[in-house]
């Protein structure tokens, strides 16, 4: 079941298409990692999903219902932007009352329980907190709203490793126990690799790839090969000496001494079977899992992702 969907979503600023016929599909109860280079349109998209921006054309649906000017659906959505804003002189205690007004499902009991996870001064003005402390406050309040959808733009930027671990643990617990749908925009691919089950890649206002992470990881294999036990002329370091693998689609090759490394299209079992079936099979062949970062680099060869990594 799809929880978040956009259809032909388009937004222009001074003639520039920040979003161009954007099509997004986020399954219910998943953690969806949204990535892309700077200027791809990620923040603009999230603001549309939260109902902050009105589309020039197209539509945004949350649980099948349009989000723009829809108070009932917005009561089920929490949006934490990268550039946090708090009302002047407000404290966490002040915001608890404000959030209770905006979110009928605000859980006061949970707020009290999470005080140990977020050891912040409830009476101190938020504009005197560090960026990391402000992020913790925003996440604390957001979790207590018990939302059906969380829209998070760089949510743990500025947090120390311990705080990051606590935040991800709490979010993933809500996904598992409450079926919360979480969309996260982040430049940290290594972090998304450990928490996301669906991935969307944006570029130039469009979604150029949207897949389950398991499918992505199953379609590309890193193969490490040693071709001979004692070493031959092919075991030099020269790039041209990397041997071909007949019948396989090779996306990238590299070599370090006798060890040759291939990024190959296909799952690990089929790739290894093809290698072992060669007329002169290698002495050693091993399939190694790719990281999410490597998948993007090699799956989308030729696309410049300097803003991603």
N, C-alpha and C positions, 0 to 999 in steps of 0.2 A: 504494500500500500504506500502511495506517495503522500508525504506530509507537506513538503514544500515544492512548489512548482511555479515556473515562470513560462509564459508563452509570448514569443516574439517581443520580449521586453526591450524597449528602446528609450534612451535618454541622451539628450544633447545639451551641451553647455557652450553657448556662443558658437554654434555651428559644429562643434566637435562631438563626435559620437562616443560618449563614455561607455554606453551599452548599445550594442547593435544586434537586434533580433535575438536577444539572449534566451536560450532554452535551458532550463535547469530542472533536475528531478532529484529530490532528496527523499529516500525511503523513510518511513516512520520508524522511530526507535534506533536510528543509526548515528554514528559519529562521522560526519562528512567533512573532509579536509579540502578547503578551497585554497588553491595556490596559483601563483602567477607572478610575472615580473612587476616591478613598480610601474604604476600607471595602467595596469591591465583592466581595472574597473572593479576590483574586489570590494572596496569600501562603498562605492556607489551602488553595487548590487545589494550589499547587506542593508544599506539604508532604505532601499526599496522594499526588501523583505520585511523590514521592521515597520514599514508604513510611514517613514520619515519623508521620503521623496515620492512625488506623484509621477508615474511614468508619462512620457510623451505619447507612447503608444504601447500596446501589449498589456499584459495583466500579470499580477502576482497573486497566487493562491496559497493559503495556508489551510491544510486539511480540507481542501476543495472550496474554500470560501475566500472571496477577494479581501485583501488586507487593508486597502486604502480606505480611510475614514470609517473603519469598522472597530468600534470600541470593544465589542465582545471578543473578537479574535485577538486583539492587542492585549487583552487581559491574560492571554495564554502565552504571550511572547515576552521574553526578556532579551534586551539588546545591550551589550557592553561594547562601546566603541573603543578604538585605540586612543583617541583624544578625549579623555574623560572630562566631564564638566559637573561640578557640584554647585548648588546654590550658595551664594555668598554667606559666609559665617555659619554654614550648616555643619552639624555634627552627625555621627552615626545615629545617635538617639533621635535627632530631628528627622532623619530620613526614614527611620522605622515607621513613624506615624504617617509620613507621606506615602510610603510604599503600601502600607495597609489600605490607604484610600484608593490607590490605583489598582492594586491587585487583591481582589476579594479572597484569594486562596493563600494569602501571606500566612506563613506558619510561625507564630510567635514562639512556640515550644522549640521548634528547630533552631530558631535564632539563638535561643538561650543555650542549647546544646553545642552549637558551633563556636561559642565563645573561646573554648580551649583551642580550636583549630585556627582561629583568627584573633590572636591576643592584641587587640587594638584598644586604644583609649576611646570609649564611647562618647566622652564629653569634649574631646579635643576637636577644634575646627579642622575639617578635612583639607582645607587649602594649606594647612601647615604640615600635612603628611607628606612623606616622600612619594614618588610615583608608584613604587612597589606597594606601599601601604594603601594608597588610594585604590589600586587594582584589587587588593585583598578585600577592602571594604565593599567595593562594587560587586565582587563575586559572592561575598557573604550574603549581601542583601538579595542578589539575584537568585541564589539557591533557595532562599527562604520564600521566594515567591511561588515555588513549586510549579514552574512553567511547563508547558508541553513542548515548547520550542525555545532553545537558547541560541542566539546569534552572537558569536564572539569574534571580535576583530583583535588579533594579537593579544589574547587574554592574559597570558602569563609573562608578557614583556615587562622586565623590571623586577620580577620575583626571584628570590634566591632559590637554590635547588630544593631545599626542604619544603618551602611554601609551594613551589610548582608541583611537587609530588602530592602534597595534600590536596591541592585544587583538582588535579586530574583524577585522584582517587574519588573525591566527592562527586565529580561530574559523571564519571563512569559508573558509579554506584547508582545514580539517578537513571542513567540509560538502562542499566540492567534491571532495576527494581521498579521503575515507574514508566519505562518506555519513552523517556524524554528523547526528543530529536535535537541533536546538537550540530550546528554548522560552525566550523572554525576556520577563520582566515589566518594564515601564518606563513612566514618565510622560513620557519624552522622545520625543514623536511624530516630531519632525524626524529624530532619530537612527534610529528604527525604519524610517522611510520609506526610508532608504538601504540597509538590510540585510535586511529581512523580505520573504518572498514569500507568507506567509499571515498573516492577522490575525484575532484573536478579541477581541471587546469584551464585558467583563463588567459587570454591574450587579445589585446586590441578590442576589448569590450565583448568578446565572444567566448563561449565555452568550447574549447577545441578538443577536449577529451573528458569523458565522464564514465567511470567504471568502478566496479567493486575492486578493492585493493587485492583481494585474493586472485581475481582474474588477471590483473596486471602482473602480479608476481609469478603467475603460472605460465605466462606467455613469453617470457624472456629468461634465459638461463646464462649464468656466468660459468664458463667451463675452463678449468685449469688442467693443463696437459703437459706431460713430459714424454717426448716421442721415442727416446732411446735410453737404455740403461747406462751406457758408457759414454754417450756423447758422440755426435757426428758433426758434419759441416753445417747441418741445419740447426745446430744448438748454439750458434753464435748470437751476439746481441743485435746484429743488424736487423732493422725493421723488415727488410725484404725477405728475410729467412723464415718468417712465420709461415708454416705450412697451411695449405688450404684444407678444408673439411668438406669433401664432396657431398652434395645433397642437402647441405645445411645453409640457411640464410645467416650470414655473419654480419653483425652490425658494427663490430669493433674488434680490433686485435691489438695486442701488446706483448712484449717479451722481456723477460729479465733472466739472462743466462739461459739455462735449459728449460725454464718454466715459461710456457706460452699460455696466454690468457685470451679467451674469446668470449664476446657477448653474442649470444646466438638466439635467434627467434625459435621459440618452441619450449615445451615443458622439459623438465630435467630428465624424465624417463625416456622420452623419445629422442632427445639429443644424445644421451649416453648410449642408447641402442644403436643409433646411426654411427657413432664413433667406434664402438666395438665391432661393428660390421664392416669396417674398412678393410681393404686388402692387407694393409699393414697397420694394424691398430696401434695406438700409442702404448708406451710402457705403463704410464699412469694417466688416468683420466678421472676427474672428480668434478661434480656439479656443486657450486657454492651459491647459497641464496643471495639475491641482489637486494640492496637497500632501496628504499623508495627514491632516494636521490639518484641512484644509478639507473633505475628504471626510467625516470624522466629524461635523463641525459641521453640514453641510448634508444629508448622507444621513440623519442621525438627528435631523432637526429636531424641536424640542420636548423633547428629552432634555437635562437639565442635565449638562454635562460640565466643570464648573468644576474638578474634581479632575484633569482630563486635561491641561489646557493652561495 
